Structure formats: C-alpha cells, structure tokens
C-alpha cells in the first residue's frame, strides 16, 4: 500500500533557499511541496488554503516573522506542524519559536537525510531538534545533575507507553504546545534529540522502570 505523501509548505524570504529546499524533496514520492511563501503572512494564508502537513518555517522574514506566523497558526487552530529551519540558533531565537508552538527546530546547515527524517518526525507530531540546538537548550535549562520535574517524568512515562503528544495532552488536560515544550526540555536535560533516545536514556539512568513502559 502506497503511503500518502507528506505535504510540505516552504516559508523563506530568499527564493534561492526555497529552490534549494524544494530540490531536496524533488523526486521523492514520500513528499509533495504544495506551496512556497516569502513571508509569515503569506505562509499563514497558504497554510489555510493548502492544508500542508508540515511547514518549513524560516524565522527572520519581512512583515510577519516566523514566530509571529507560528503564533497566528496556533490561534487559528491550524493542524500543520511547524518545523523551524533557520540560520539562527541563539537562545533568543530558539525559545520563543518553541514556546509559540513549533514542533521542531533545525539549522540550515542540516543535511538532506537529516532534514527528511526531521520532516517525517514532525509530520507524526513528534518534537525534533538539531544536535546543536539541543546542546544549547541543555546549557540553558540544566544545572549540575538537573533532574526531570514531576511533570516531565509523567510525560516521559506516557511517551514510553507509546502515547503521542496529542494523547499526552488529552490525558493530562494540558495543551499540545505545553506537551511539546516539556518534551523539548526533557530532550535537553537528557542530551538527546528524539523520543526513542529519551526513553532509552531514561531507562538506562533508572528514571523509568519496566513498569513505566507498558
């Protein structure tokens, strides 16, 4: 049975960058680039018109910037996952994007294979961070031997049991954006980049037991 292609919207104010990103997915039947936007306002308009699964969103664009567009998409209840793809990996860029509701954050030096994996991961609603961004977040949130909070452990147990972010949000009566924020903090504290690694690391460190994983 053929998988439905992941529908992509590319938002970047540089046409050459958009062409390059489009080229990375050209010819791959697992993806369909359904539109391109040169600023945040147009990205929001196209997201509503085209219903993409994933939006590759630059941060610094004229008019409405990337964070503003992410907030507007969240306000409108857009189901599209936003994967930030930007040159900027500073705290003042990363944290507002994540807090606004971005599913993931990658830098533009990301290779094609990593980008493809990240888009697939984002399409499933799972958080994804480039290693350098995870390291930066780690430095931001971790004190020596910084433990996971009770809420972070609660979410990690549900993830270990196979729950998606949406299911975690429903079970804990919190927003999906809040779940994503907690998950990204878990990644940073554990020094990992995805759910499987987070669960494996938590088991190895004794943060989870076999009783927690279903």
N, C-alpha and C positions, 0 to 999 in steps of 0.2 A: 504494500500500500504506500503510495507516494505521500510524503509529508507536505503539509501546506507550507509554502514559503513564508519566512518571516518578512513582514512588510516594514520597510525602513523609510524614515524621513531624515534627510540630512540638513542640518541648520548651521550654516557658517557664512560669514560675510565675505570670504575670499573664494571666488569662483574656481581658482586653481585647486584649492584644498577640497572643495566639493567634488571636482572632477576626479581628484586622486582617490577620495573615499569611495566614490561611485565605482571607480575602476577596480578597487579591491574586491567588490562583490559581483562585478560583471561576470557573467557566465556561470555563476554558482546557482544551481536550481533551488538551493535552500533559502535564497534571499531574493527579494524584489524591492528595488529602490523605487518608491511610489512618488516621491517629490523632493524638491530642494527649496530651501528658504535662505534668504540673505540677511535676515534679522529676526529677532524674537517674536515680533508681532506677526510677521508672515508665518513663522513656524506654528504659532497658535492657530492661525486661520487654517493652514493646511492640515494640521492635526485634526481639526474638527471636520474638515471636508473629506479627508482621505483615510481616516482611521488606521494609522500605522500601528504596528505592534511595538516598535522601538523608535525613539527619536535620538539620533546622534546630535548632541547639542553643544555648540561652542559657547563659551561664557561671555566674551567681550565682543559684542556686536552693537551696531548703531541703533538708536531708538530704544526699544525694549531689549535689555541684555538677557543672557541665558538664565540667570537666577530669576529675573522678573518673569520670563516666559514659563519657567518651571512652576512658579507660584500661581500664575494665571491658569495653567493647565490643571493644577490641583484644584483650584477654585471652581473650574468648570466641570470637574469630575471626569477628566479625560482618563481612559484606561491605558493609554500609551505609557510604556516605560521609558524614562529619560536616562540615557547614558551620556554623561558629560564627556566630551572629547576636546581637550583644550591644551594649550601650551603652558598654562599656569597651574602650578602645584603648591602654591603657598597656602598657609592656614586661612588667610582671609578670603581665598577663593574656594577652597575645598569645603570648609564647614558650612558656609551659607548655602551652597548647592545641595549638600546632603540634607541639611535641615529643611530646605524648600521642598524636598521630596524626590531628589534624583535617586535612581536605582543603583547607579554606579558612577565611577569617576576614573577616566583614563587620560593619559597624556598623549600628545600627538606623535611621540616617538614610538608608540606601541606598534609592534609588528603585525602583519596581516593575520597570522594564525591566532595570535592572542586577541586581536580585535574581533575576529569571527567567533571565537569561543565566548568572549565577553558579551557579544550581542545575543548569542543563543541563551546565555545565562540570564541576561536581563529580560529577555522575552519570556522566560519562565517566572519572572518576578523575583529573582534572587539577586542579592546585592553582589557587586563585583568592584574591586579596587585594583589599580595598578600597584605593583610592589612598592614603588617609591612613595605613592600616596599613603599606602598602608603604614609604611615606616614613619611618615610624617605624622599621621594620626596617632600612631603608637607613642611617639615622643610627646604629643600634645596631652594625651589622656592618662599616660601611665606614670605612676610614681613607682619607686622600687617595690617589686613584688605586688603591684597593684592588683587587688582581687576583683573578680567579677562581682557586680552588685547582685542582690537577690533577684531583681527583675531580669537582669541579663542571664543569670543561671536558669531562671524559669523559662525564658525564651529559648535558651540553648537546649534545654531538656525537650521542649516541644519540637525543635528542629531535629534533634536526634531521633525523635519518634516519627519523623517524616513529614511534619507539618510545613506547609508553605507559609510565606509571610502573611498572606491573606487569612489563612486558617488560624495562625497565631493571633492576629489582630481580633478576629471574631471570638476566639476562646478567652482572650484576656480583656475584651471590651476596651481596646485601645485602637487608635488609627493605624493603618498600614504604614504611613510615613513614620510614626513613632517606632513601630517594629523595625523598620529599615535602619533608623538611627541607632537603636540598640544593637542591632546585628553588626553594623559597621564598627561600633565601639568594641564589641566582642572580638571582631577580626583584629582590630588594632591592639587590643590588650593581649591577645594570643599570638600576634605576629603572623597571621595567616591571611589568605586572600579569598577563600570561598567556604561554603558551608561544610563540605566534606572534610576539609582540613581542620575547620574549627571543631567539629565533633571528634575527629580522631585525636587532636591535640588535647581536648578536654578529657577524653578517656585516659590518655597517656599520663596526664598530670593528676589524675584522680578527682577531677572536678565533676565528672559524671561516672556513674556506675552502670553495670549492665541492666539494672532495674530501671534506669532512666531512658534507655534506648528502645523501649518496647520489648 
